Amino acid sequence: MTQPASTRRLAVITGASSGIGEAFARAYAKQGVDLCLVARRLDRLEALALELAQQHGIEAFAVQADLSKPDATDRIVTALAEQARSCDILINNAGYSLPQTFLATKAQQQTDFVAVLVTSVVSLTHALLPGMVQRGYGRIINVASMVAFSSGAAGHTLYPAAKSFVVKMTQSLAAEVADKGVLVTAICPGQTESDFAKANGTDQLVAKSNLYKQTAEDVVAIAMSANEAGREVVVPGWPNKLAVAFMKILPDSWTAALIRPQAKKFALPDPTA
Ligand SMILES: NC(=O)c1ccc[n+]([C@@H]2O[C@H](COP(=O)([O-])OP(=O)(O)OC[C@H]3O[C@@H](n4cnc5c(N)ncnc54)[C@H](OP(=O)(O)O)[C@@H]3O)[C@@H](O)[C@H]2O)c1
């Protein structure tokens, strides 16, 4: 006998194997939302899916996909079709950074970076948005960064550009689909507790900093309520809001003078320098 299809909403969450993505998975599971968890580390996704399904009585499944590869969106769309599910909530969260300077990296590293942080966000959103519009319900949260508003610094070269793309994409999309029942939000966190610094090898540098830091759970709670309220761009936490307000008001040359010496503390030394 075939199982009746779940009538619960389903969230597709990229980068759900740790940090902010995992916190999104936990928060939606708690609300009784089914989950499609995406990342490369299948063991972590499957363990999380099992734990949350047992704990909250939801359905959760894992999709192993490397979002730097051109077939990633197809893998996710195929997995949804195999489960006979559609996506109601999309969390474009997967991301990382390259802490070296541009010339200290290989071109492939930079193009892979753009594929994960930019191209896959475009491609996955383009694949899943039509169904949301057709059903008259959709929620999209794009995880950007407060760095989207910065003037750029040495190291992490394309990170501000990628996150600013995500912010602008969010605003345009929101303008296009708000009257179709689809709410689109960019959350722009500052430093957040996660595996981000460990993944890019700067955890020792970040550990020494005394910058304001939030938990992934706090960032996610703010993102979810802002999205539900129809807000387009949200900076979580007052110290981050203040910093972004300054970045928007001050001329770029002033922001650069303030930010660049600080940013050096989070970049890896350039072996070509
Ligand atoms: N932590 C911060 O301070 C901070 C601040 C602002 C914005 N953000 C943004 O928050 C988002 C989540 O990062 P996080 O802080 O939670 O870091 P994290 O703990 O390192 O999580 C990153 C997630 O992205 C996934 N990912 C990385 N490369 C991938 C690829 N090629 N294909 C598929 N999945 C990939 C990782 O999964 P696998 O390794 O298993 O593939 C992991 O689940 C990112 O977009 C980041 O830019 C973070």
PDBQT file of the ligand as one rigid body, heavy atoms in Angstrom, charges set to zero:
ROOT
HETATM    1  N1  LIG A 301      28.896  32.430  10.089  1.00  0.00    +0.000 N 
HETATM    2  C1  LIG A 301      28.919  33.699   9.786  1.00  0.00    +0.000 C 
HETATM    3  O1  LIG A 301      29.554  34.507  10.503  1.00  0.00    +0.000 OA
HETATM    4  C2  LIG A 301      28.123  34.218   8.603  1.00  0.00    +0.000 A 
HETATM    5  C3  LIG A 301      27.870  35.589   8.516  1.00  0.00    +0.000 A 
HETATM    6  C4  LIG A 301      27.136  36.063   7.444  1.00  0.00    +0.000 A 
HETATM    7  C5  LIG A 301      26.655  35.211   6.483  1.00  0.00    +0.000 A 
HETATM    8  N2  LIG A 301      26.922  33.875   6.582  1.00  0.00    +0.000 N 
HETATM    9  C6  LIG A 301      26.401  33.002   5.529  1.00  0.00    +0.000 C 
HETATM   10  O2  LIG A 301      25.613  31.994   6.137  1.00  0.00    +0.000 OA
HETATM   11  C7  LIG A 301      25.523  30.883   5.258  1.00  0.00    +0.000 C 
HETATM   12  C8  LIG A 301      25.732  29.597   6.050  1.00  0.00    +0.000 C 
HETATM   13  O3  LIG A 301      27.044  29.575   6.554  1.00  0.00    +0.000 OA
HETATM   14  P1  LIG A 301      27.370  29.098   8.040  1.00  0.00    +0.000 P 
HETATM   15  O4  LIG A 301      27.864  30.276   8.786  1.00  0.00    +0.000 OA
HETATM   16  O5  LIG A 301      26.244  28.326   8.596  1.00  0.00    +0.000 OA
HETATM   17  O6  LIG A 301      28.651  28.185   7.738  1.00  0.00    +0.000 OA
HETATM   18  P2  LIG A 301      28.843  26.591   7.840  1.00  0.00    +0.000 P 
HETATM   19  O7  LIG A 301      28.493  26.111   9.199  1.00  0.00    +0.000 OA
HETATM   20  O8  LIG A 301      30.225  26.344   7.331  1.00  0.00    +0.000 OA
HETATM   21  O9  LIG A 301      27.769  26.030   6.806  1.00  0.00    +0.000 OA
HETATM   22  C9  LIG A 301      27.941  26.136   5.426  1.00  0.00    +0.000 C 
HETATM   23  C10 LIG A 301      27.009  25.167   4.734  1.00  0.00    +0.000 C 
HETATM   24  O10 LIG A 301      27.159  25.333   3.310  1.00  0.00    +0.000 OA
HETATM   25  C11 LIG A 301      27.328  24.049   2.725  1.00  0.00    +0.000 C 
HETATM   26  N3  LIG A 301      28.137  24.126   1.509  1.00  0.00    +0.000 N 
HETATM   27  C12 LIG A 301      29.353  24.707   1.352  1.00  0.00    +0.000 A 
HETATM   28  N4  LIG A 301      29.809  24.495   0.110  1.00  0.00    +0.000 NA
HETATM   29  C13 LIG A 301      28.860  23.757  -0.535  1.00  0.00    +0.000 A 
HETATM   30  C14 LIG A 301      28.747  23.200  -1.844  1.00  0.00    +0.000 A 
HETATM   31  N5  LIG A 301      29.731  23.328  -2.758  1.00  0.00    +0.000 N 
HETATM   32  N6  LIG A 301      27.642  22.501  -2.151  1.00  0.00    +0.000 NA
HETATM   33  C15 LIG A 301      26.654  22.324  -1.246  1.00  0.00    +0.000 A 
HETATM   34  N7  LIG A 301      26.697  22.832   0.002  1.00  0.00    +0.000 NA
HETATM   35  C16 LIG A 301      27.791  23.530   0.347  1.00  0.00    +0.000 A 
HETATM   36  C17 LIG A 301      28.027  23.222   3.803  1.00  0.00    +0.000 C 
HETATM   37  O11 LIG A 301      27.735  21.839   3.607  1.00  0.00    +0.000 OA
HETATM   38  P3  LIG A 301      28.751  20.721   3.075  1.00  0.00    +0.000 P 
HETATM   39  O12 LIG A 301      30.131  21.127   3.486  1.00  0.00    +0.000 OA
HETATM   40  O13 LIG A 301      28.253  19.475   3.741  1.00  0.00    +0.000 OA
HETATM   41  O14 LIG A 301      28.534  20.704   1.594  1.00  0.00    +0.000 OA
HETATM   42  C18 LIG A 301      27.342  23.719   5.057  1.00  0.00    +0.000 C 
HETATM   43  O15 LIG A 301      26.160  23.021   5.277  1.00  0.00    +0.000 OA
HETATM   44  C19 LIG A 301      26.556  31.125   4.150  1.00  0.00    +0.000 C 
HETATM   45  O16 LIG A 301      25.912  31.563   2.984  1.00  0.00    +0.000 OA
HETATM   46  C20 LIG A 301      27.424  32.231   4.720  1.00  0.00    +0.000 C 
HETATM   47  O17 LIG A 301      28.017  33.004   3.702  1.00  0.00    +0.000 OA
HETATM   48  C21 LIG A 301      27.630  33.359   7.618  1.00  0.00    +0.000 A 
ENDROOT
TORSDOF 0
